[in-house]
Amino acid sequence: MKSRYAPDRGLSSRMALTMVLLGLVYVLLMAVLIAAGVAWPFVLVISVGIAWVQWYFSDKIALHGMGARVVTEQEAPQLHAIVDRLCALADMPKPRVAISDSDVPNAFATGRGRDQAVVCVTTGIMRRLDEAELEGVLAHELSHVAHNDVTVMTIASFVAVMAGFLTRMAMWGGLGDRRRNDQNTAMLMIAVVLVSVVVYFLSYLLIRALSRYRELAADRAGAMLTGRPSELASALVKVSGEMARIPTRDLRHAQAYNAFFFAPALTPGFSISSMFATHPPLERRLDQLTKIAAQLGRGA
């Protein structure tokens, strides 16, 4: 079912390319493990089983990790009213609405599909943003649902998880055939570790490259839907500024969900390369919103 969110061919092509490349590196990992003596039924059953669990329970895993719960219209009338308004404007099914009792000002969308999606905000972001700014953030998050990139990110992250898991299982299992001499076993262990490291690293880079683009795409789609890019820009500035006031221990707890957040929970003051970031720089996001405001004939 299509929504009124503007289609993004760039995002669609990047999601497809990321999935193809991740599939190739994952096949490479499985081929190496099977060549090393790990029974292929074991590899297949474990990989498919974990993939299904991660995909099917992605919303529950994320909500539990952030200490969030789904709320009713009676519990959060203002929040539901914003989501209702945006869903009507976008002509899309309304996702479940959740609140995380956390002072970290953030929001995220999760779920295995549009019909099973959840949009979650923290109490911290609700306290800090006015209604128009919060609407901009939720328009951003709903665009993730409309474009299905939440599902793709959930599946994509599975490859990196499996790279580490299958490698550890292979090591515990002694790489299958124990009749091999010690030298061959050592060489196979080294090969498996090296391939796993490469697979994990490539998965890491591909996921983060997609994550950065999807955030720009969500900013763009959300701003175009509401017609108020300045409110989203204001929310970005507020949230990014408030992160510095949050205790480091709380930021580190939330950091695991950075790829799904509206804004990264913890960003180092200096990084060797932006290719390791889950989000584009704040300046780039604001610059894009300024250009959209100009296109719409509004001042940013």
Stockholm file with secondary structure:
# STOCKHOLM 1.0

chainA/1-300         MKSRYAPDRGLSSRMALTMVLLGLVYVLLMAVLIAAGVAWPFVLVISVGIAWVQWYFSDKIALHGMGARVVTEQEAPQLHAIVDRLCALADMPKPRVAISDSDVPNAFATGRGRDQAVVCVTTGIMRRLDEAELEGVLAHELSHVAHNDVTVMTIASFVAVMAGFLTRMAMWGGLGDRRRNDQNTAMLMIAVVLVSVVVYFLSYLLIRALSRYRELAADRAGAMLTGRPSELASALVKVSGEMARIPTRDLRHAQAYNAFFFAPALTPGFSISSMFATHPPLERRLDQLTKIAAQLGRGA
#=GR chainA/1-300 SS CCCSSCCCHHHHHHHHHHHHHHHHHHHHHHHHHHHTTCCHHHHHHHHHHHHHHHHHTHHHHHHHHTTEEECCTTTCHHHHHHHHHHHHHHTCCCCEEEEECCSSCCEEEECSSGGGCEEEEEHHHHHHSCHHHHHHHHHHHHHHHHTTHHHHHHHHHHHHHHHHHHHHHHHHTTTSCTTSCHHHHHHHHHHHHHHHHHHHHHHHHHHHHHHHHHHHHHHHHHHHHHSCHHHHHHHHHHHHHHHTTSCHHHHHHHGGGGGGBSSCSCCCSCCSCGGGCSSCCHHHHHHHHHHHHHHTTCCC
#=GC SS_cons         CCCSSCCCHHHHHHHHHHHHHHHHHHHHHHHHHHHTTCCHHHHHHHHHHHHHHHHHTHHHHHHHHTTEEECCTTTCHHHHHHHHHHHHHHTCCCCEEEEECCSSCCEEEECSSGGGCEEEEEHHHHHHSCHHHHHHHHHHHHHHHHTTHHHHHHHHHHHHHHHHHHHHHHHHTTTSCTTSCHHHHHHHHHHHHHHHHHHHHHHHHHHHHHHHHHHHHHHHHHHHHHSCHHHHHHHHHHHHHHHTTSCHHHHHHHGGGGGGBSSCSCCCSCCSCGGGCSSCCHHHHHHHHHHHHHHTTCCC
//
